[in-house]
Amino acid sequence: QLRQELQQMRDSCETLQFNLYKIAEQKGYYTPSQPASPEQIQQIKSEMTSSMTIQ
């Protein structure tokens, strides 16, 4: 029962955050960033992979 209550609380919070995002987007307060280039994606993947092997 506690788990179910926590899930409902989380779902409510996520719905609220999404609604705030939609309002901000409609009013022009939110501008999405540009998509990452394939080179940027590969660079981050490489950095993450190397940092995981160091640990």
N, C-alpha and C positions, 0 to 999 in steps of 0.2 A: 504494500500500500504506500509506503514512503517513496519507493522507487517511482511508482506511478505519479504521485504528487509532484515529485521533482521533475519528471518528464513534462508534465503539464505546465509547470512554472517555466521551464526552459523554452517550451514551444511558444508560450505566451510572450516571453521576452524576444524570441526570434521574430515573431510576427510583428511586434511593436517596432523592432529595429528595421525590418523590411518596409513597414509602412512609413516610417520616418525617412528612409532612403527615397522612397517613391515621391513623397511630398517635396523633399529637397531637390530631387531631380526635376520635377515639374516646375518648381519656382526658379530653377536655374542656379541653385546654390551648390549643386554637385556637378562636376565635370569629370567624366571618367578619364583615366590616364591612357596614354597610347599603348597599344599592344607591344609586348616585348618582341624584339627581332629574334630569329632563330639563333644568331650568334650570342645574344644576351642570354637566352635560355640555356644554350650549351655551356656558356661560361659559368653560370650559376650551378648547373648540374655538376660540372667539374669541381667547383669549389666545395660543394656539399659532399661529394664523393670523397675528395681528399681529406676533408675535415673529419669524416666518419672513420676513415682508415687510420688516422693519427691517434685517435682515442683508443 
